[in-house]
Amino acid sequence: MERAHLSPPIFESDRDTDQFIATFLMHHFPDQQDIEWLAHFKDAHLSDDEARILIHAREIGSFQIFEFFSFKDFDDFLRR
């Protein structure tokens, strides 16, 4: 997935029931609704990765710092 520049899945596990859930997000493929929502941030001049981060956060309702590492321009984001 990394070679294809796709984010890895998000894993949630439950040791008590010996089950896990893998969630694959579609933030790499924004639809019309995503594009319209991102238009609210046009003055921020977001990079493609920043836009994907926002869509990711909107999809799951949160964003954790370790998830930043799955985005290519993380170092550039920190320099801002």
DOLUM-552523 format. One record per atom (N, C-alpha, C, O): residue number from 1; residue in one letter; x, y, z negated. Coordinates in pm, whole numbers, plus 50000, padded with zeros to 5 digits. Layout:
N
<seq->NUM; type->A; x->X; y->Y; z->Z>
...
This chain:
80
<seq->1; type->M; x->50083; y->49881; z->50000>
<seq->1; type->M; x->50000; y->50000; z->50000>
<seq->1; type->M; x->50087; y->50125; z->50000>
<seq->1; type->M; x->50053; y->50226; z->50062>
<seq->2; type->E; x->50199; y->50118; z->49931>
<seq->2; type->E; x->50287; y->50234; z->49923>
<seq->2; type->E; x->50342; y->50271; z->50061>
<seq->2; type->E; x->50350; y->50389; z->50095>
<seq->3; type->R; x->50379; y->50170; z->50140>
<seq->3; type->R; x->50430; y->50199; z->50276>
<seq->3; type->R; x->50323; y->50263; z->50363>
<seq->3; type->R; x->50356; y->50338; z->50455>
<seq->4; type->A; x->50197; y->50234; z->50336>
<seq->4; type->A; x->50086; y->50292; z->50412>
<seq->4; type->A; x->50041; y->50425; z->50352>
<seq->4; type->A; x->49945; y->50485; z->50400>
<seq->5; type->H; x->50111; y->50472; z->50246>
<seq->5; type->H; x->50078; y->50598; z->50178>
<seq->5; type->H; x->49938; y->50595; z->50118>
<seq->5; type->H; x->49866; y->50696; z->50117>
<seq->6; type->L; x->49900; y->50478; z->50067>
<seq->6; type->L; x->49772; y->50463; z->49999>
<seq->6; type->L; x->49797; y->50448; z->49850>
<seq->6; type->L; x->49897; y->50389; z->49808>
<seq->7; type->S; x->49706; y->50500; z->49771>
<seq->7; type->S; x->49718; y->50487; z->49626>
<seq->7; type->S; x->49694; y->50344; z->49585>
<seq->7; type->S; x->49613; y->50273; z->49646>
<seq->8; type->P; x->49762; y->50300; z->49481>
<seq->8; type->P; x->49735; y->50165; z->49431>
<seq->8; type->P; x->49598; y->50161; z->49365>
<seq->8; type->P; x->49543; y->50265; z->49327>
<seq->9; type->P; x->49543; y->50041; z->49350>
<seq->9; type->P; x->49414; y->50031; z->49283>
<seq->9; type->P; x->49426; y->50068; z->49135>
<seq->9; type->P; x->49535; y->50064; z->49078>
<seq->10; type->I; x->49314; y->50103; z->49075>
<seq->10; type->I; x->49308; y->50129; z->48931>
<seq->10; type->I; x->49258; y->50001; z->48866>
<seq->10; type->I; x->49153; y->49949; z->48903>
<seq->11; type->F; x->49334; y->49950; z->48770>
<seq->11; type->F; x->49298; y->49827; z->48702>
<seq->11; type->F; x->49242; y->49856; z->48563>
<seq->11; type->F; x->49297; y->49937; z->48488>
<seq->12; type->E; x->49134; y->49789; z->48532>
<seq->12; type->E; x->49076; y->49790; z->48398>
<seq->12; type->E; x->49067; y->49645; z->48355>
<seq->12; type->E; x->49017; y->49561; z->48429>
<seq->13; type->S; x->49114; y->49615; z->48235>
<seq->13; type->S; x->49109; y->49476; z->48191>
<seq->13; type->S; x->49039; y->49464; z->48056>
<seq->13; type->S; x->49038; y->49556; z->47975>
<seq->14; type->D; x->48982; y->49347; z->48036>
<seq->14; type->D; x->48917; y->49313; z->47911>
<seq->14; type->D; x->48973; y->49178; z->47867>
<seq->14; type->D; x->48936; y->49074; z->47921>
<seq->15; type->R; x->49062; y->49182; z->47771>
<seq->15; type->R; x->49128; y->49058; z->47726>
<seq->15; type->R; x->49030; y->48965; z->47654>
<seq->15; type->R; x->49046; y->48843; z->47657>
<seq->16; type->D; x->48930; y->49023; z->47591>
<seq->16; type->D; x->48834; y->48939; z->47518>
<seq->16; type->D; x->48757; y->48847; z->47612>
<seq->16; type->D; x->48731; y->48731; z->47581>
<seq->17; type->T; x->48721; y->48901; z->47729>
<seq->17; type->T; x->48645; y->48820; z->47826>
<seq->17; type->T; x->48733; y->48764; z->47937>
<seq->17; type->T; x->48686; y->48693; z->48026>
<seq->18; type->D; x->48864; y->48796; z->47929>
<seq->18; type->D; x->48960; y->48748; z->48028>
<seq->18; type->D; x->48918; y->48787; z->48170>
<seq->18; type->D; x->48918; y->48704; z->48262>
<seq->19; type->Q; x->48880; y->48916; z->48186>
<seq->19; type->Q; x->48838; y->48967; z->48316>
<seq->19; type->Q; x->48908; y->49098; z->48344>
<seq->19; type->Q; x->48952; y->49168; z->48253>
<seq->20; type->F; x->48918; y->49132; z->48472>
<seq->20; type->F; x->48968; y->49263; z->48510>
<seq->20; type->F; x->48889; y->49315; z->48629>
<seq->20; type->F; x->48827; y->49239; z->48704>
<seq->21; type->I; x->48894; y->49447; z->48645>
<seq->21; type->I; x->48830; y->49514; z->48758>
<seq->21; type->I; x->48938; y->49593; z->48830>
<seq->21; type->I; x->49015; y->49667; z->48768>
<seq->22; type->A; x->48943; y->49579; z->48961>
<seq->22; type->A; x->49033; y->49658; z->49044>
<seq->22; type->A; x->48948; y->49754; z->49126>
<seq->22; type->A; x->48859; y->49711; z->49200>
<seq->23; type->T; x->48975; y->49884; z->49114>
<seq->23; type->T; x->48898; y->49985; z->49186>
<seq->23; type->T; x->48985; y->50046; z->49294>
<seq->23; type->T; x->49092; y->50100; z->49266>
<seq->24; type->F; x->48939; y->50039; z->49417>
<seq->24; type->F; x->49008; y->50100; z->49530>
<seq->24; type->F; x->48931; y->50226; z->49569>
<seq->24; type->F; x->48814; y->50218; z->49605>
<seq->25; type->L; x->48997; y->50339; z->49562>
<seq->25; type->L; x->48930; y->50466; z->49591>
<seq->25; type->L; x->48950; y->50505; z->49737>
<seq->25; type->L; x->49048; y->50469; z->49801>
<seq->26; type->M; x->48854; y->50579; z->49788>
<seq->26; type->M; x->48855; y->50618; z->49929>
<seq->26; type->M; x->48900; y->50763; z->49948>
<seq->26; type->M; x->48867; y->50823; z->50051>
<seq->27; type->H; x->48972; y->50822; z->49853>
<seq->27; type->H; x->49009; y->50963; z->49863>
<seq->27; type->H; x->49104; y->50991; z->49979>
<seq->27; type->H; x->49125; y->51107; z->50014>
<seq->28; type->H; x->49162; y->50887; z->50037>
<seq->28; type->H; x->49248; y->50907; z->50154>
<seq->28; type->H; x->49165; y->50927; z->50281>
<seq->28; type->H; x->49217; y->50966; z->50385>
<seq->29; type->F; x->49037; y->50900; z->50271>
<seq->29; type->F; x->48946; y->50910; z->50385>
<seq->29; type->F; x->48826; y->50997; z->50349>
<seq->29; type->F; x->48715; y->50947; z->50333>
<seq->30; type->P; x->48848; y->51129; z->50337>
<seq->30; type->P; x->48738; y->51216; z->50294>
<seq->30; type->P; x->48623; y->51217; z->50395>
<seq->30; type->P; x->48645; y->51218; z->50516>
<seq->31; type->D; x->48502; y->51217; z->50341>
<seq->31; type->D; x->48385; y->51227; z->50428>
<seq->31; type->D; x->48338; y->51372; z->50433>
<seq->31; type->D; x->48402; y->51460; z->50375>
<seq->32; type->Q; x->48229; y->51397; z->50500>
<seq->32; type->Q; x->48179; y->51533; z->50518>
<seq->32; type->Q; x->48146; y->51598; z->50383>
<seq->32; type->Q; x->48173; y->51717; z->50364>
<seq->33; type->Q; x->48090; y->51522; z->50292>
<seq->33; type->Q; x->48056; y->51575; z->50159>
<seq->33; type->Q; x->48183; y->51618; z->50085>
<seq->33; type->Q; x->48184; y->51722; z->50019>
<seq->34; type->D; x->48291; y->51540; z->50096>
<seq->34; type->D; x->48418; y->51577; z->50033>
<seq->34; type->D; x->48473; y->51706; z->50093>
<seq->34; type->D; x->48521; y->51793; z->50020>
<seq->35; type->I; x->48467; y->51717; z->50224>
<seq->35; type->I; x->48519; y->51835; z->50292>
<seq->35; type->I; x->48442; y->51960; z->50251>
<seq->35; type->I; x->48500; y->52066; z->50229>
<seq->36; type->E; x->48310; y->51947; z->50242>
<seq->36; type->E; x->48229; y->52061; z->50199>
<seq->36; type->E; x->48260; y->52100; z->50055>
<seq->36; type->E; x->48265; y->52218; z->50023>
<seq->37; type->W; x->48280; y->52000; z->49969>
<seq->37; type->W; x->48313; y->52028; z->49829>
<seq->37; type->W; x->48450; y->52095; z->49818>
<seq->37; type->W; x->48467; y->52188; z->49739>
<seq->38; type->L; x->48547; y->52048; z->49896>
<seq->38; type->L; x->48681; y->52106; z->49893>
<seq->38; type->L; x->48683; y->52250; z->49944>
<seq->38; type->L; x->48774; y->52326; z->49911>
<seq->39; type->A; x->48584; y->52288; z->50023>
<seq->39; type->A; x->48577; y->52425; z->50075>
<seq->39; type->A; x->48568; y->52526; z->49961>
<seq->39; type->A; x->48605; y->52642; z->49978>
<seq->40; type->H; x->48520; y->52483; z->49845>
<seq->40; type->H; x->48514; y->52572; z->49729>
<seq->40; type->H; x->48653; y->52613; z->49681>
<seq->40; type->H; x->48668; y->52712; z->49609>
<seq->41; type->F; x->48755; y->52538; z->49721>
<seq->41; type->F; x->48892; y->52562; z->49677>
<seq->41; type->F; x->48979; y->52621; z->49789>
<seq->41; type->F; x->49102; y->52617; z->49780>
<seq->42; type->K; x->48917; y->52674; z->49893>
<seq->42; type->K; x->48995; y->52720; z->50009>
<seq->42; type->K; x->49096; y->52829; z->49973>
<seq->42; type->K; x->49202; y->52837; z->50035>
<seq->43; type->D; x->49067; y->52912; z->49874>
<seq->43; type->D; x->49160; y->53018; z->49835>
<seq->43; type->D; x->49282; y->52964; z->49761>
<seq->43; type->D; x->49380; y->53036; z->49743>
<seq->44; type->A; x->49278; y->52839; z->49719>
<seq->44; type->A; x->49391; y->52778; z->49648>
<seq->44; type->A; x->49496; y->52724; z->49744>
<seq->44; type->A; x->49606; y->52689; z->49700>
<seq->45; type->H; x->49465; y->52716; z->49874>
<seq->45; type->H; x->49559; y->52666; z->49975>
<seq->45; type->H; x->49617; y->52531; z->49934>
<seq->45; type->H; x->49739; y->52515; z->49924>
<seq->46; type->L; x->49529; y->52435; z->49910>
<seq->46; type->L; x->49569; y->52303; z->49863>
<seq->46; type->L; x->49644; y->52225; z->49969>
<seq->46; type->L; x->49612; y->52233; z->50088>
<seq->47; type->S; x->49745; y->52150; z->49926>
<seq->47; type->S; x->49810; y->52056; z->50016>
<seq->47; type->S; x->49717; y->51936; z->50033>
<seq->47; type->S; x->49618; y->51923; z->49961>
<seq->48; type->D; x->49747; y->51849; z->50128>
<seq->48; type->D; x->49665; y->51729; z->50147>
<seq->48; type->D; x->49663; y->51644; z->50020>
<seq->48; type->D; x->49558; y->51592; z->49982>
<seq->49; type->D; x->49779; y->51631; z->49955>
<seq->49; type->D; x->49785; y->51551; z->49833>
<seq->49; type->D; x->49705; y->51615; z->49721>
<seq->49; type->D; x->49638; y->51544; z->49645>
<seq->50; type->E; x->49710; y->51746; z->49708>
<seq->50; type->E; x->49631; y->51815; z->49605>
<seq->50; type->E; x->49482; y->51795; z->49629>
<seq->50; type->E; x->49405; y->51777; z->49534>
<seq->51; type->A; x->49440; y->51799; z->49755>
<seq->51; type->A; x->49299; y->51776; z->49787>
<seq->51; type->A; x->49260; y->51633; z->49751>
<seq->51; type->A; x->49152; y->51612; z->49695>
<seq->52; type->R; x->49346; y->51535; z->49780>
<seq->52; type->R; x->49317; y->51396; z->49744>
<seq->52; type->R; x->49309; y->51378; z->49593>
<seq->52; type->R; x->49226; y->51302; z->49543>
<seq->53; type->I; x->49397; y->51450; z->49518>
<seq->53; type->I; x->49392; y->51442; z->49372>
<seq->53; type->I; x->49257; y->51492; z->49321>
<seq->53; type->I; x->49197; y->51430; z->49233>
<seq->54; type->L; x->49209; y->51604; z->49376>
<seq->54; type->L; x->49079; y->51656; z->49333>
<seq->54; type->L; x->48966; y->51559; z->49366>
<seq->54; type->L; x->48876; y->51537; z->49284>
<seq->55; type->I; x->48969; y->51502; z->49484>
<seq->55; type->I; x->48865; y->51406; z->49523>
<seq->55; type->I; x->48872; y->51284; z->49432>
<seq->55; type->I; x->48769; y->51232; z->49389>
<seq->56; type->H; x->48993; y->51238; z->49404>
<seq->56; type->H; x->49013; y->51124; z->49314>
<seq->56; type->H; x->48950; y->51153; z->49178>
<seq->56; type->H; x->48876; y->51071; z->49124>
<seq->57; type->A; x->48980; y->51270; z->49122>
<seq->57; type->A; x->48927; y->51308; z->48990>
<seq->57; type->A; x->48775; y->51316; z->48993>
<seq->57; type->A; x->48708; y->51275; z->48898>
<seq->58; type->R; x->48721; y->51368; z->49102>
<seq->58; type->R; x->48575; y->51378; z->49113>
<seq->58; type->R; x->48512; y->51239; z->49122>
<seq->58; type->R; x->48406; y->51216; z->49066>
<seq->59; type->E; x->48577; y->51147; z->49193>
<seq->59; type->E; x->48521; y->51013; z->49211>
<seq->59; type->E; x->48512; y->50936; z->49081>
<seq->59; type->E; x->48413; y->50867; z->49056>
<seq->60; type->I; x->48616; y->50946; z->48997>
<seq->60; type->I; x->48616; y->50865; z->48875>
<seq->60; type->I; x->48588; y->50945; z->48749>
<seq->60; type->I; x->48575; y->50888; z->48641>
<seq->61; type->G; x->48579; y->51078; z->48762>
<seq->61; type->G; x->48543; y->51161; z->48648>
<seq->61; type->G; x->48659; y->51202; z->48559>
<seq->61; type->G; x->48639; y->51271; z->48459>
<seq->62; type->S; x->48779; y->51162; z->48595>
<seq->62; type->S; x->48896; y->51200; z->48516>
<seq->62; type->S; x->49020; y->51179; z->48602>
<seq->62; type->S; x->49014; y->51125; z->48712>
<seq->63; type->F; x->49133; y->51223; z->48548>
<seq->63; type->F; x->49260; y->51202; z->48617>
<seq->63; type->F; x->49368; y->51192; z->48512>
<seq->63; type->F; x->49382; y->51283; z->48429>
<seq->64; type->Q; x->49444; y->51085; z->48513>
<seq->64; type->Q; x->49548; y->51065; z->48414>
<seq->64; type->Q; x->49684; y->51094; z->48477>
<seq->64; type->Q; x->49704; y->51073; z->48597>
<seq->65; type->I; x->49777; y->51141; z->48397>
<seq->65; type->I; x->49906; y->51185; z->48448>
<seq->65; type->I; x->49978; y->51076; z->48526>
<seq->65; type->I; x->50044; y->51106; z->48626>
<seq->66; type->F; x->49969; y->50952; z->48483>
<seq->66; type->F; x->50040; y->50847; z->48556>
<seq->66; type->F; x->49988; y->50831; z->48699>
<seq->66; type->F; x->50059; y->50781; z->48786>
<seq->67; type->E; x->49863; y->50873; z->48723>
<seq->67; type->E; x->49807; y->50863; z->48857>
<seq->67; type->E; x->49872; y->50962; z->48953>
<seq->67; type->E; x->49870; y->50942; z->49074>
<seq->68; type->F; x->49929; y->51070; z->48899>
<seq->68; type->F; x->49998; y->51165; z->48985>
<seq->68; type->F; x->50110; y->51097; z->49063>
<seq->68; type->F; x->50138; y->51134; z->49177>
<seq->69; type->F; x->50173; y->50998; z->49002>
<seq->69; type->F; x->50287; y->50935; z->49065>
<seq->69; type->F; x->50253; y->50859; z->49193>
<seq->69; type->F; x->50342; y->50824; z->49269>
<seq->70; type->S; x->50126; y->50835; z->49217>
<seq->70; type->S; x->50086; y->50766; z->49340>
<seq->70; type->S; x->50071; y->50863; z->49457>
<seq->70; type->S; x->50043; y->50821; z->49569>
<seq->71; type->F; x->50091; y->50993; z->49431>
<seq->71; type->F; x->50077; y->51092; z->49537>
<seq->71; type->F; x->50215; y->51139; z->49583>
<seq->71; type->F; x->50301; y->51171; z->49501>
<seq->72; type->K; x->50234; y->51144; z->49711>
<seq->72; type->K; x->50365; y->51169; z->49771>
<seq->72; type->K; x->50428; y->51301; z->49729>
<seq->72; type->K; x->50548; y->51304; z->49703>
<seq->73; type->D; x->50355; y->51410; z->49722>
<seq->73; type->D; x->50412; y->51542; z->49695>
<seq->73; type->D; x->50410; y->51578; z->49546>
<seq->73; type->D; x->50398; y->51695; z->49510>
<seq->74; type->F; x->50423; y->51476; z->49460>
<seq->74; type->F; x->50420; y->51502; z->49316>
<seq->74; type->F; x->50530; y->51598; z->49276>
<seq->74; type->F; x->50505; y->51690; z->49199>
<seq->75; type->D; x->50652; y->51578; z->49326>
<seq->75; type->D; x->50763; y->51669; z->49290>
<seq->75; type->D; x->50735; y->51811; z->49335>
<seq->75; type->D; x->50763; y->51906; z->49261>
<seq->76; type->D; x->50680; y->51828; z->49453>
<seq->76; type->D; x->50646; y->51962; z->49502>
<seq->76; type->D; x->50537; y->52024; z->49415>
<seq->76; type->D; x->50540; y->52144; z->49387>
<seq->77; type->F; x->50442; y->51944; z->49372>
<seq->77; type->F; x->50336; y->51994; z->49286>
<seq->77; type->F; x->50392; y->52048; z->49155>
<seq->77; type->F; x->50346; y->52151; z->49105>
<seq->78; type->L; x->50491; y->51981; z->49099>
<seq->78; type->L; x->50550; y->52023; z->48972>
<seq->78; type->L; x->50631; y->52153; z->48987>
<seq->78; type->L; x->50644; y->52230; z->48891>
<seq->79; type->R; x->50686; y->52176; z->49105>
<seq->79; type->R; x->50767; y->52297; z->49127>
<seq->79; type->R; x->50681; y->52421; z->49138>
<seq->79; type->R; x->50735; y->52532; z->49127>
<seq->80; type->R; x->50554; y->52409; z->49159>
<seq->80; type->R; x->50467; y->52526; z->49178>
<seq->80; type->R; x->50447; y->52601; z->49052>
<seq->80; type->R; x->50376; y->52702; z->49050>
